[in-house]
Amino acid sequence: MEQAPPNGARPGPEDGAGRRPDDGPTPDLAESLRELRDSGKAGLGAAGDAARALRDLVAADVSLARSAAGRAAVFAGIAVMFGASAWLLLMTALIVVLSNRVGLPWWLSLSSCGALSLLAAWLALRKATGYFEHTRLKATRRQLARLGIGELSDLMPPPGTPGSAREAGSAAEAEARRSGKTPP
């Protein structure tokens, strides 16, 4: 006794290619080749679009990095200016005023002015460090990691999954900071 196929279709005579005679005519070779050519062209077009999008992303990321490097250099210059010029010019006058007019001891006048200069230099250096973060090409590195390229590829969700590369990158950064390592 013959068993019915699992999908519930009735068993019937099939030709050698596994097609049933009532499925319609078999497409000819020329039509199959045209369909294959068209799908190949569509695939190449999609690959070209993806490559152009990645090129645009890299260009935008490099532009941001270039701009951030310039700004970081400016704020590093400001840090140097406050570290040296302010100490030599403005702090000397303040030390004299604090010692002679206010009556503070020399050591306290020197210490307070030094702390003020260090605070200004630290704030400018912190701002410069924040701009240097933009030179790391994070968006490009995340997209390359999604493609399986680069140091972050082991930390990113695989291609085709709904997970966000940005969220995975943030999670990897947070984990590195928690464990005391340099974030990727």
Buried (B, 14 or more C-beta within 10 A) or exposed (E): EEEEEEEEEEEEEEEEEEEEEEEEEEEEEEEEEEEEEEEEEEEEEEEEEEEEEBEEBBEEBEEBBEEBBEBBEBBBEBBEEBBEEBBEEBBEEBBEEBBEEEEBEEEEBBEBBEEBBEEBBEBBBEBBEEBBEBBBBBBBBBBBBBEEEBEBBEBBBEEEEEEBBEEBBEEBBEEBEEEEEEEB
